[in-house]
C-alpha cells in the first residue's frame, strides 16, 4: 500500500470508467457496488507478490501468455524479467499488454494497457528496486546480467470480487 490519495483517486477514476466500457456479458457478472472493489480496497488486497498472467502478441499477431511476479505499486503493476525473455522482445516491438491476477473464484483483476520499461537512470528505479529487493532478499538485477523492470500503464481495469467483504476483510472505502 504505497498509494497516495491522488493515486487512489486516479485508480478509482480508471475503475469507474472501465467497467461501463465492458461487454454486456462482463457487466452481468461484475456488478458495480455489489461485486466490485474500490481503489482503496483493491490496494489493500494487492500487497506482496501477486502472480500475473501477462499476455503479449507476436509479430504475426499470435497471442502469447506467461506468468510473472507482479507487485502493485502506486496503483500500477510492476514486474521484472530477463531482458532475453520472449515477452520482452514482444513488448519492445509492441508495448500493448494485458495482465490478470486471479485468486480462485474470489478475486479477479483484469488490466489492458501498455508497458513502460523502467531504466536505472529514472527516478522511480531505486524505489522499485528497493521494494523488490526487500521482497526477494536480493535485487532481481543480481540474478542475471540483463534484468528489466516493467510497469503496466493501464487504460482499462476492472476488479471483481464475488464477495468483497470476504476479500477485503472490512477495509473501508474512504481515507
C-alpha positions in Angstrom: 0.0 0.0 0.0 2.2 2.8 -1.3 -0.5 4.8 -3.0 -1.1 8.4 -2.3 -4.5 10.0 -2.1 -4.0 11.3 -5.7 -3.0 7.8 -6.9 -6.1 6.3 -5.2 -8.3 9.0 -7.0 -6.6 8.2 -10.3 -7.1 4.5 -9.8 -10.7 5.0 -8.8 -11.4 7.0 -11.9 -9.9 4.2 -14.0 -12.1 1.6 -12.3 -15.2 3.8 -12.6 -14.7 4.4 -16.4 -13.6 0.9 -17.3 -16.5 -1.2 -16.3 -19.1 0.8 -18.3 -16.9 0.1 -21.4 -17.0 -3.6 -20.8 -19.3 -6.0 -22.6 -22.8 -6.7 -21.5 -21.7 -10.2 -20.5 -18.9 -9.0 -18.3 -21.1 -6.3 -16.7 -23.7 -9.0 -15.9 -21.0 -10.7 -13.8 -19.1 -7.8 -12.4 -21.9 -5.7 -10.9 -20.9 -2.2 -9.7 -21.2 -1.8 -6.0 -22.0 -5.5 -5.5 -19.1 -7.4 -7.0 -16.5 -4.7 -7.4 -13.8 -3.2 -5.2 -12.9 0.4 -4.7 -9.4 1.6 -5.3 -8.6 1.7 -1.6 -9.9 -1.8 -1.1 -8.0 -3.0 -4.2 -4.7 -1.6 -3.0 -5.3 -3.2 0.5 -5.7 -6.6 -1.2 -2.9 -6.4 -3.8 0.1 -6.5 -1.4 3.2 -8.5 -1.7 3.9 -10.6 -4.8 0.8 -11.5 -6.9 1.2 -13.9 -9.8 0.1 -12.3 -13.0 -0.8 -13.9 -16.3 0.7 -11.5 -18.9 -0.4 -11.6 -22.5 1.7 -10.2 -25.4 1.4 -10.7 -29.1 4.0 -11.9 -31.7 4.9 -10.1 -34.9 2.4 -12.2 -36.7 -0.4 -11.4 -34.3 -0.4 -14.7 -32.4 -1.2 -14.3 -28.7 1.3 -15.5 -26.0 0.8 -15.7 -22.3 3.2 -16.2 -19.5 3.4 -15.8 -15.7 5.3 -13.1 -13.9 5.7 -11.9 -10.3 3.5 -8.8 -10.1 3.8 -6.1 -7.5 1.1 -3.5 -7.3 2.9 -0.2 -6.5 1.4 3.3 -6.8 -1.7 1.9 -8.5 0.1 0.0 -11.2 1.5 -3.4 -11.8 5.3 -3.7 -11.8 7.2 -6.8 -12.8 10.8 -7.8 -13.7 12.0 -10.5 -16.1 15.0 -11.4 -18.1 15.8 -9.0 -21.0 16.2 -12.1 -23.1 12.7 -13.3 -22.4 10.4 -13.6 -25.5 7.8 -11.4 -23.8 10.4 -8.6 -23.6 11.1 -8.9 -27.3 7.3 -8.7 -28.0 6.9 -5.7 -25.6 9.8 -3.7 -27.0 8.2 -4.0 -30.5 4.5 -3.9 -29.4 4.1 -2.5 -25.9 0.4 -3.4 -25.6 -0.2 -5.8 -22.8 -3.0 -7.5 -20.8 -2.5 -8.8 -17.4 -4.7 -10.7 -15.0 -4.4 -11.6 -11.4 -6.9 -14.3 -10.3 -7.5 -15.8 -6.9 -9.9 -18.7 -7.4 -13.5 -17.5 -7.6 -12.9 -14.8 -5.0 -10.9 -12.1 -6.9 -10.1 -11.2 -10.4 -8.2 -8.1 -11.5 -8.0 -7.6 -15.3 -5.9 -4.9 -17.0 -5.3 -3.7 -20.5 -2.7 -1.1 -21.3 0.9 -0.6 -22.4 4.2 -1.5 -20.8 6.8 1.0 -19.8 10.4 -0.1 -19.3 11.9 1.4 -16.2 15.5 2.3 -16.7 18.2 2.6 -13.9 18.5 6.4 -14.6 14.8 7.0 -13.9 13.8 8.5 -10.5 11.5 5.6 -9.7 14.0 2.9 -10.5 15.6 2.9 -7.0 12.3 2.7 -5.0 11.1 -0.1 -7.3 14.5 -1.9 -6.8 14.3 -1.3 -3.1 10.8 -2.8 -2.9 11.8 -5.9 -5.0 15.0 -6.4 -3.0 13.1 -6.3 0.3 10.6 -8.8 -1.1 13.1 -11.3 -2.5 16.1 -10.6 -0.2 18.2 -9.7 -3.2 17.8 -7.3 -6.1 16.5 -9.0 -9.3 19.4 -7.3 -11.1 21.7 -9.7 -9.3 20.0 -12.8 -10.7 21.4 -12.4 -14.2 23.1 -9.8 -16.5 20.0 -8.5 -18.3 17.1 -8.0 -15.9 14.5 -5.4 -16.9 11.8 -3.7 -14.8 8.4 -3.1 -16.4 5.4 -1.1 -15.4 1.9 -1.6 -16.9 0.3 1.7 -17.7 -3.4 0.8 -17.7 -6.1 2.2 -19.9 -8.7 -0.2 -18.7 -9.0 -2.1 -15.4 -11.8 -4.0 -13.6 -11.6 -5.6 -10.2 -14.1 -8.4 -9.5 -14.8 -9.8 -6.1 -17.6 -12.3 -5.7 -17.9 -11.3 -2.0 -16.0 -8.1 -1.4 -16.3 -8.3 2.4 -14.6 -11.7 2.3 -11.7 -10.4 0.1 -11.0 -7.1 1.9 -11.8 -8.1 5.4 -13.6 -4.9 6.2 -11.3 -2.4 4.7 -13.1 1.0 4.4 -13.8 2.7 1.1 -12.7 6.1 2.4 -9.4 7.6 3.7 
